[in-house]
Amino acid sequence: MSKSLTPAMRRARIAAHVALRGQCSIPDLAQRFNMSGETIRRDVAHLARAGRILRMHGGARALPAPFEGRFASRLRRHVAEKRRIAEKLAAAIAPDQTLFMDTGSTTLLAAEALSGHSGLVVISNSLRIAEALGEGAGQAEVHLLGGRYRADNAQTVGEGALQDLHRFNADIAVLTVGSLGPDGAADFSSDEAEVARAMIKAARSVWILADHSKFEKHAPFRLCPLEKIDRLISDQAPPPALARALAEAGVNIL
């Protein structure tokens, strides 16, 4: 782990690592993040005061399940696959582009992967994504949408977020989904689906980030038909029926 990370970036990654592992010792975290034990102790104390982890003797542990919410649970699932997707996205994004990024565990990892890119302008409704990019070495210009705040996902939604979105255009909308099938992309949250649909409308190109667990699932809130998607970035090839539908819709698969 590079020492060029800012304290805010390092703490965000420590919190995510503890959430994934459940419990970590100070020496383990110091080795993982290539920092002194004293620095890690200060970071753990800061995160505990902020309510993002629990401090324990000699280390830290994740918040108990009743308090960690659905987002923390999603962040733990298919982590290696989501990191591969994030790396693919980072390799495909050129400097100086303008991106929409919606809230999601995959887009959060993608934001971390993009944090070193120079000249990016990013519009997002996710506070975590804004932090990851705004504190990154690439010093992205980040616009955080207003609206109703949802603490579980650290995101803004609702009419305020939609009104803010009307002020922007983007080269690419980088979006996560709840499901992807021959009939299109969909989500499990009506609020998040509203934001994603507005981003799709205001972007020149639409890129979907979806690990294999999203293929051919069913979610209730429709985002768009496959024809609206320009690129799918995934960790695996889609199953045959979906692959045929994507090919017919002209979707590029990375």
Phi, psi and omega per residue, in radians:
M1 nan 2.220 -3.058
S2 -1.249 2.453 3.063
K3 -1.328 -0.041 3.099
S4 -1.339 -0.177 3.080
L5 -1.079 2.437 3.036
T6 -1.277 2.801 3.097
P7 -0.970 -0.689 -3.135
A8 -1.118 -0.744 3.103
M9 -1.121 -0.780 -3.117
R10 -1.083 -0.762 -3.136
R11 -1.131 -0.664 3.098
A12 -1.074 -0.686 -3.130
R13 -1.303 -0.601 3.056
I14 -1.093 -0.803 3.141
A15 -1.052 -0.745 3.128
A16 -1.146 -0.703 -3.130
H17 -1.139 -0.748 3.110
V18 -1.121 -0.697 3.111
A19 -1.072 -0.681 -3.134
L20 -1.231 -0.738 -3.052
R21 -1.482 -0.435 -3.105
G22 1.608 -0.754 -3.126
Q23 -2.748 2.413 -3.123
C24 -2.481 2.515 3.053
S25 -1.524 2.806 3.085
I26 -1.041 -0.816 3.105
P27 -1.033 -0.686 3.119
D28 -1.102 -0.770 3.134
L29 -1.167 -0.681 3.118
A30 -1.079 -0.729 3.111
Q31 -1.194 -0.770 -3.109
R32 -1.042 -0.750 -3.032
F33 -1.801 0.124 3.051
N34 0.949 0.792 -3.141
M35 -2.255 2.854 3.098
S36 -1.216 2.716 3.099
G37 -1.054 -0.630 -3.140
E38 -1.139 -0.720 3.098
T39 -1.102 -0.757 3.137
I40 -1.119 -0.693 3.103
R41 -1.061 -0.719 3.100
R42 -1.129 -0.719 3.118
D43 -1.104 -0.754 3.132
V44 -1.093 -0.742 3.111
A45 -1.092 -0.730 3.123
H46 -1.083 -0.804 -3.114
L47 -1.166 -0.638 3.111
A48 -1.150 -0.740 3.104
R49 -1.091 -0.576 3.140
A50 -1.401 -0.072 3.115
G51 1.354 0.377 -3.080
R52 -1.689 -0.389 3.059
I53 -2.524 3.042 3.029
L54 -1.918 2.266 3.095
R55 -1.436 2.417 3.091
M56 -2.391 2.888 -3.134
H57 -1.059 2.067 3.081
G58 1.434 0.142 -3.125
G59 3.054 -2.621 -3.096
A60 -2.589 2.706 3.052
R61 -2.387 2.796 -3.117
A62 -1.219 2.733 3.067
L63 -1.094 2.557 3.099
P64 -1.031 2.638 -3.056
A65 -0.903 -0.734 -3.118
P66 -1.075 -0.333 -3.060
F67 -1.906 -0.181 -3.014
E68 -1.499 -0.314 3.029
G69 1.353 3.042 -3.055
R70 -1.240 -0.571 -3.090
F71 -1.112 -0.771 3.130
A72 -1.071 -0.645 3.092
S73 -1.123 -0.740 3.127
R74 -1.161 -0.596 -3.125
L75 -1.105 -0.436 -3.123
R76 -1.474 -0.281 -3.041
R77 -1.580 2.394 3.039
H78 0.919 0.772 -3.035
V79 -1.130 -0.815 -3.118
A80 -1.066 -0.702 3.137
E81 -1.129 -0.740 -3.138
K82 -1.167 -0.615 3.087
R83 -1.157 -0.660 3.088
R84 -1.097 -0.726 3.101
I85 -1.082 -0.769 -3.141
A86 -1.068 -0.718 3.128
E87 -1.151 -0.698 3.090
K88 -1.081 -0.760 3.135
L89 -1.083 -0.821 -3.107
A90 -1.038 -0.640 3.123
A91 -1.220 -0.440 -3.066
A92 -1.629 -0.257 -3.105
I93 -1.576 2.194 3.112
A94 -1.502 2.741 3.050
P95 -1.075 2.796 3.008
D96 1.156 0.441 3.061
Q97 -1.729 2.761 3.086
T98 -1.848 2.205 -3.046
L99 -2.166 2.467 2.765
F100 -1.590 2.449 3.015
M101 -2.399 2.166 3.136
D102 -1.625 3.047 -3.077
T103 -1.313 2.371 3.070
G104 3.019 2.756 3.113
S105 -1.149 -0.632 3.141
T106 -1.262 -0.708 3.117
T107 -1.211 -0.491 3.066
L108 -1.140 -0.804 3.083
L109 -1.123 -0.615 3.090
A110 -1.137 -0.681 3.105
A111 -1.083 -0.713 3.090
E112 -1.084 -0.721 3.135
A113 -1.168 -0.503 -3.132
L114 -1.543 -0.072 -2.952
S115 -1.140 -0.297 3.102
G116 -1.658 -0.120 3.135
H117 -1.200 2.417 -3.117
S118 -1.611 2.591 2.981
G119 1.313 0.180 -3.135
L120 -1.316 2.509 2.921
V121 -1.999 2.145 -3.044
V122 -2.198 2.263 3.067
I123 -1.964 2.162 -3.060
S124 -2.542 2.752 3.012
N125 -1.808 0.213 -3.109
S126 -1.899 2.113 3.095
L127 -1.128 -0.662 -3.134
R128 -1.148 -0.718 3.101
I129 -1.137 -0.734 3.114
A130 -1.043 -0.734 3.125
E131 -1.136 -0.812 -3.088
A132 -1.066 -0.705 -3.110
L133 -1.451 -0.706 -3.099
G134 -1.154 -0.510 3.136
E135 -1.649 -0.007 -3.058
G136 -1.300 2.873 -3.134
A137 -1.103 -0.467 3.136
G138 -1.323 -0.216 3.114
Q139 0.874 0.963 3.118
A140 -1.066 2.587 2.986
E141 -1.477 2.005 -3.021
V142 -1.998 2.304 3.056
H143 -1.999 2.037 3.134
L144 -1.665 2.139 -3.111
L145 -1.215 2.517 3.058
G146 -1.402 -2.990 3.125
G147 2.207 -2.945 3.119
R148 -1.318 2.274 -3.060
Y149 -1.557 2.294 3.044
R150 -1.989 1.972 -2.983
A151 -1.184 -0.598 -3.081
D152 -0.981 -0.824 -3.126
N153 -1.690 -0.047 -3.035
A154 0.882 0.913 -3.077
Q155 -2.319 2.855 3.030
T156 -1.947 2.492 -3.109
V157 -2.512 -3.130 3.035
G158 1.538 -2.954 -3.006
E159 -1.081 -0.648 3.130
G160 -1.083 -0.751 3.110
A161 -1.134 -0.716 -3.134
L162 -1.159 -0.701 3.103
Q163 -1.116 -0.730 3.088
D164 -1.067 -0.689 -3.110
L165 -1.063 -0.528 -3.109
H166 -1.110 -0.258 -3.131
R167 -1.467 -0.120 -2.979
F168 -2.148 2.664 2.859
N169 -2.164 2.755 3.139
A170 -2.465 2.683 3.019
D171 -1.179 -0.764 -3.050
I172 -2.418 2.349 2.917
A173 -1.677 2.028 3.119
V174 -1.764 1.939 -2.937
L175 -2.255 2.566 2.931
T176 -1.735 2.858 -3.113
V177 -2.412 2.804 3.018
G178 -1.499 -0.527 3.141
S179 -2.696 2.684 3.082
L180 -2.480 2.078 -3.128
G181 -2.471 -3.119 -3.134
P182 -0.992 -0.414 3.139
D183 -1.579 0.014 3.047
G184 2.151 -2.896 -3.118
A185 -1.784 2.560 -3.130
A186 -2.600 2.944 -3.120
D187 -2.365 2.910 3.139
F188 -1.661 -0.120 -3.141
S189 -2.061 2.206 3.121
S190 -1.178 -0.654 3.113
D191 -1.084 -0.823 -3.120
E192 -1.184 -0.616 3.107
A193 -1.117 -0.679 3.095
E194 -1.033 -0.801 -3.138
V195 -1.123 -0.775 -3.128
A196 -1.093 -0.730 3.132
R197 -1.095 -0.682 3.113
A198 -1.159 -0.666 3.096
M199 -1.139 -0.737 3.110
I200 -1.024 -0.757 -3.096
K201 -1.128 -0.563 -3.024
A202 -1.755 0.138 -3.115
A203 -1.938 2.589 3.085
R204 -1.300 -0.494 -3.095
S205 -2.483 2.569 -3.099
V206 -2.103 2.107 3.098
W207 -2.024 2.230 -3.137
I208 -1.835 2.284 3.036
L209 -1.810 2.063 -3.077
A210 -2.608 2.095 3.032
D211 -1.345 2.981 -2.982
H212 -1.082 -0.392 -3.128
S213 -1.187 -0.276 -3.128
K214 -1.504 -0.220 -3.052
F215 -1.206 2.261 3.021
E216 1.020 0.449 2.932
K217 -1.471 3.044 3.135
H218 -2.170 2.103 3.055
A219 -2.130 2.614 -2.950
P220 -1.411 -0.380 -2.977
F221 -1.904 1.919 -3.016
R222 -1.246 2.365 3.054
L223 -1.725 -0.940 -3.092
C224 -2.965 2.760 2.991
P225 -1.299 2.893 -3.124
L226 -1.053 -0.520 -3.114
E227 -1.091 -0.374 3.126
K228 -1.444 -0.217 -3.068
I229 -1.601 2.236 3.106
D230 -1.598 -0.615 -3.094
R231 -2.554 2.389 2.998
L232 -1.943 2.212 3.058
I233 -1.985 2.103 -3.067
S234 -2.467 3.024 3.116
D235 -1.611 -0.275 -3.124
Q236 -2.442 2.782 3.016
A237 -1.184 2.456 3.106
P238 -1.139 2.749 3.057
P239 -1.106 2.803 -2.962
P240 -0.921 -0.827 -3.086
A241 -1.108 -0.741 3.119
L242 -1.214 -0.676 3.120
A243 -1.057 -0.722 3.115
R244 -1.121 -0.769 -3.133
A245 -1.123 -0.686 3.105
L246 -1.134 -0.732 3.122
A247 -1.106 -0.745 3.125
E248 -1.122 -0.548 -3.136
A249 -1.472 -0.090 3.118
G250 1.349 0.467 -3.133
V251 -1.456 2.229 3.036
N252 -1.404 2.286 -3.110
I253 -1.918 2.212 -3.132
L254 -1.997 nan nan
